C-alpha cells in the first residue's frame, strides 16, 4: 500500500510539472525559437462535405515538437500561410487553433482558413505551405470578426478578398441582407478602404451626313487600385457589339475609351454599356443611338 501512495505522489508531481511546462506559446515565437516545425497541406474541394478549397477547414496543419518537453502551441486567427507555389493564394487563418504536443511528437489539425489573393489560384489537394507570417492589421481584424460571427463561408471569403484588395465595401453582396450590412459596415471602418464607389462617366457627340449618322460615345472611369476590368457594349437584345476593354488588368488611374456608332455599323435604337471590375458588374447604362444618355442604372 505504501508503494502505491509513493507512486501516486510521483505521478501528481509529474502532472504539475507537465502543466507548468505547457503554458501556451504563439506559433510564430515557437518557430523562431526552433521549438516546433511547421508544415501544412491543402485539403482541396470535397463536394460531398460541401468543402471549398477557398474557405472553411481547407488546410491541414502539422506541428512537430522539436524539444523533449510538452508544448502547447497557439495558431491565432490573422496569421498567413504561404504556399510553396507562388501562383497559389496565401491562406489567412480565420479561427484560433490550439496544439497540445507531447515531447518530440507531431500533431495534425485541420484549420479554418480563407484565400487572400483573388487573382491567384485556390489551393488544390496536396498544395504545400511551408511558411507563416503575421498579416496586416486590417486582415487580422477581419479574421477576428469572421471568427466571432462564424462567417466561415463564401460571405466571409468575399470580405477577406475585399479587405485584401482594398476594395469598396459595396463589393460585398450576401444572400442575407443583414449579413451584407454587417460586413459592409465593419469593412467601411477599416483604414485604407475606399470611401467612394467607382464612377463611370458617359459623354457623346454626333454628326450627320446625307448617307450616314455617326455618334461617338466617350467612356471614362477611375480605378483606386489595380483591378481586372471589362467594358462591354451590348445591343438591345443583349448581343455583344464591342468589347472595348476585355478582362484586362489595369493599374490605378483614370481611363478613357471611345466607340463610334454609325448607321453603316449599327441600327438605330437602344444600347447598353457595362462596366465590370474583378468579375462584378458595377454599372450598366442605357444609351440611345444618336441621342443623349436616356437612363442611368446603378447597382
C-alpha positions in Angstrom: 0.0 0.0 0.0 2.9 2.4 0.9 4.5 1.9 -2.5 1.2 2.8 -4.2 1.0 6.0 -2.3 4.5 6.9 -3.3 3.7 6.2 -7.0 0.6 8.4 -6.8 2.6 11.2 -5.3 5.2 10.9 -8.1 2.5 10.9 -10.7 1.0 14.0 -9.1 4.3 15.8 -9.2 4.8 14.8 -12.9 1.3 16.2 -13.7 2.1 19.5 -12.0 5.4 19.7 -13.9 3.7 19.0 -17.2 1.2 21.8 -16.6 3.9 24.2 -15.8 5.8 23.2 -19.0 2.7 23.6 -21.2 2.0 27.3 -20.9 0.7 28.4 -24.4 3.3 29.7 -26.8 2.4 31.6 -30.0 3.4 29.6 -33.1 5.5 32.3 -34.6 7.5 32.6 -31.4 7.9 28.8 -31.2 9.1 28.6 -34.8 11.6 31.4 -34.2 13.0 29.7 -31.1 13.1 26.4 -33.1 10.8 24.7 -30.7 8.5 23.5 -33.5 8.5 22.8 -37.2 5.5 24.0 -39.2 4.1 22.5 -42.4 0.6 22.5 -44.0 -1.2 21.0 -46.9 -4.3 22.0 -48.8 -7.4 19.7 -48.4 -8.9 20.6 -51.8 -12.6 20.7 -52.6 -14.8 17.9 -51.2 -18.2 18.1 -52.9 -20.0 15.6 -50.6 -19.0 17.6 -47.5 -19.7 21.0 -49.0 -16.0 21.6 -48.6 -14.5 24.5 -50.5 -10.8 24.9 -51.5 -11.1 28.6 -50.8 -12.5 28.7 -47.3 -13.6 26.6 -44.3 -11.5 23.8 -42.9 -9.5 23.7 -46.1 -5.9 23.4 -44.8 -4.3 20.7 -42.6 -1.5 22.0 -40.3 1.2 19.7 -38.9 3.3 20.8 -36.0 6.4 18.8 -34.9 7.7 19.3 -31.4 11.5 19.7 -31.6 12.0 19.6 -27.9 12.0 17.0 -25.1 9.2 18.9 -23.3 5.5 19.0 -23.8 4.3 22.2 -25.6 1.0 24.0 -26.1 1.1 26.0 -29.3 -1.5 28.5 -30.4 -2.2 29.3 -34.1 -4.0 32.6 -33.9 -6.5 34.0 -36.4 -4.9 36.6 -38.7 -1.8 34.6 -39.4 -1.0 34.0 -43.1 0.2 30.6 -44.5 2.4 30.9 -47.5 2.3 28.2 -50.3 5.4 26.9 -51.9 3.8 27.6 -55.3 3.8 31.4 -55.9 0.8 31.0 -58.2 -1.4 29.9 -55.3 -3.2 32.3 -52.9 -1.8 32.9 -49.4 -4.2 31.5 -46.9 -5.5 33.6 -43.9 -6.2 31.7 -40.7 -9.7 32.7 -39.6 -10.1 30.8 -36.3 -7.7 30.2 -33.5 -6.4 26.6 -33.1 -4.5 25.1 -30.2 -2.0 22.2 -30.5 -1.0 20.1 -27.4 2.3 18.5 -28.4 4.0 15.7 -26.5 7.8 15.7 -26.3 9.3 15.1 -29.8 5.9 14.3 -31.2 3.8 15.7 -34.1 0.1 16.6 -34.3 -2.1 17.4 -37.3 -5.2 19.5 -37.2 -7.5 20.8 -40.0 -7.9 24.6 -39.6 -10.2 27.3 -40.8 -8.6 29.5 -43.5 -9.5 31.7 -46.4 -7.9 32.7 -49.7 -6.4 36.2 -49.7 -5.3 36.9 -53.3 -8.3 36.8 -55.7 -6.1 36.9 -58.8 -4.2 33.7 -57.9 -5.3 30.1 -57.8 -7.0 28.4 -54.9 -5.1 25.7 -53.1 -5.5 22.2 -54.5 -5.5 18.9 -52.6 -1.8 18.4 -51.7 -0.7 22.1 -52.1 2.1 22.6 -49.7 2.6 25.5 -47.3 5.9 26.0 -45.6 5.9 29.4 -44.1 3.9 31.7 -41.8 3.8 35.4 -41.3 1.6 37.9 -39.4 -0.9 39.7 -41.7 -1.5 43.4 -41.8 -3.8 44.9 -39.1 -6.9 45.0 -41.4 -6.7 41.3 -42.2 -6.1 40.5 -38.6 -9.2 42.4 -37.6 -11.2 40.8 -40.5 -10.2 37.3 -39.5 -11.2 38.0 -35.9 -14.5 39.4 -37.0 -15.2 36.3 -39.1 -14.3 34.0 -36.2 -16.6 35.9 -33.8 -19.5 36.0 -36.3 -18.9 32.4 -37.5 -18.8 33.6 -41.1 -16.6 30.7 -42.3 -18.3 30.6 -45.7 -18.5 32.4 -49.0 -19.6 35.6 -47.3 -16.5 35.7 -45.1 -14.4 34.8 -48.1 -15.7 37.7 -50.2 -15.0 40.0 -47.2 -11.4 38.8 -47.0 -10.9 39.4 -50.7 -12.5 42.9 -50.3 -10.2 43.9 -47.5 -7.0 42.3 -49.0 -7.5 44.2 -52.3 -8.7 47.4 -50.5 -12.0 47.4 -52.4 -15.1 49.4 -51.7 -17.5 47.6 -49.3 -20.2 47.6 -51.9 -18.5 44.6 -53.5 -19.9 42.6 -50.6 -23.3 41.0 -51.6 -24.5 38.2 -49.4 -27.8 36.2 -49.8 -28.7 37.5 -46.3 -29.1 41.3 -46.4 -28.4 41.5 -42.7 -25.0 39.8 -43.3 -24.3 42.2 -46.1 -25.0 45.2 -43.9 -22.9 43.8 -41.1 -19.9 43.1 -43.2 -20.1 46.3 -45.2 -20.3 48.4 -42.0 -17.3 46.6 -40.4 -15.1 46.9 -43.5 -16.0 50.6 -44.1 -14.4 51.5 -40.8 -11.0 49.9 -41.6 -8.2 52.3 -42.6 -7.3 52.5 -46.3 -10.7 51.2 -47.5 -12.1 53.4 -50.3 -14.9 55.7 -49.2 -16.4 56.2 -52.6 -17.7 53.9 -55.3 -16.1 53.8 -58.8 -17.8 56.1 -61.2 -18.5 55.6 -64.9 -18.9 58.8 -67.0 -20.5 58.7 -70.4 -20.4 61.5 -73.0 -21.4 61.6 -76.6 -21.2 63.7 -79.7 -22.9 63.2 -83.0 -22.7 64.3 -86.7 -24.8 63.7 -89.8 -24.1 63.4 -93.5 -26.6 62.6 -96.2 -25.7 58.9 -96.2 -24.9 58.2 -92.5 -25.4 59.4 -89.0 -22.5 59.0 -86.6 -22.4 59.0 -82.8 -19.2 58.9 -80.8 -19.5 57.7 -77.2 -16.7 58.6 -74.7 -16.4 56.3 -71.7 -14.3 57.3 -68.7 -13.7 55.7 -65.3 -11.1 55.9 -62.5 -9.5 53.0 -60.6 -8.5 53.3 -56.9 -6.1 50.3 -57.2 -5.1 47.6 -59.7 -8.2 45.8 -61.0 -9.4 43.4 -63.7 -11.7 45.4 -66.0 -14.1 44.8 -68.8 -16.0 47.5 -70.6 -18.6 46.0 -73.0 -21.2 47.5 -75.3 -24.4 45.5 -75.9 -27.4 46.0 -78.3 -31.0 45.9 -77.0 -31.1 42.1 -77.5 -28.1 41.5 -75.2 -25.7 40.7 -78.0 -22.1 42.0 -77.7 -21.4 44.9 -80.1 -17.9 45.6 -78.9 -15.6 44.7 -76.1 -13.8 48.0 -75.6 -11.8 46.5 -72.7 -11.8 42.7 -72.4 -10.9 41.4 -69.0 -7.6 43.3 -68.7 -5.6 44.1 -65.6 -5.3 47.9 -65.3 -3.3 49.9 -62.8 -4.6 52.6 -60.5 -5.5 55.8 -62.5 -8.0 57.3 -64.9 -9.0 55.7 -68.2 -11.0 56.8 -71.3 -12.3 54.8 -74.3 -14.2 55.9 -77.4 -16.6 54.0 -79.6 -18.1 55.2 -82.9 -21.6 54.1 -83.9 -22.9 54.8 -87.4 -25.9 53.7 -89.5 -23.4 51.6 -91.5 -22.3 49.6 -88.5 -25.4 49.5 -86.3 -29.2 50.1 -86.3 -30.9 52.9 -84.5 -32.2 52.1 -81.0 -31.1 51.2 -77.5 -27.7 50.0 -76.4 -26.1 49.2 -73.0 -22.6 49.9 -71.7 -21.5 47.6 -68.9 -18.5 48.2 -66.6 -17.2 45.0 -64.8 -14.4 45.1 -62.2 -12.9 42.0 -60.6 -15.8 39.9 -62.0 -18.5 42.1 -60.6 -20.8 44.4 -62.6 -20.6 47.9 -61.1 -22.6 49.8 -63.7 -24.9 49.1 -66.6 -26.2 52.2 -68.5 -28.7 52.5 -71.3 -27.6 54.5 -74.4 -29.8 55.7 -77.3 -28.1 55.7 -80.7 -28.0 59.3 -82.0 -29.4 60.8 -78.7 -28.2 61.7 -75.2 -28.0 59.1 -72.5 -31.5 58.1 -71.8 -31.3 56.4 -68.4 -28.7 55.5 -65.8 -29.0 52.3 -63.8 -26.5 51.8 -60.9 -26.2 48.6 -58.9 
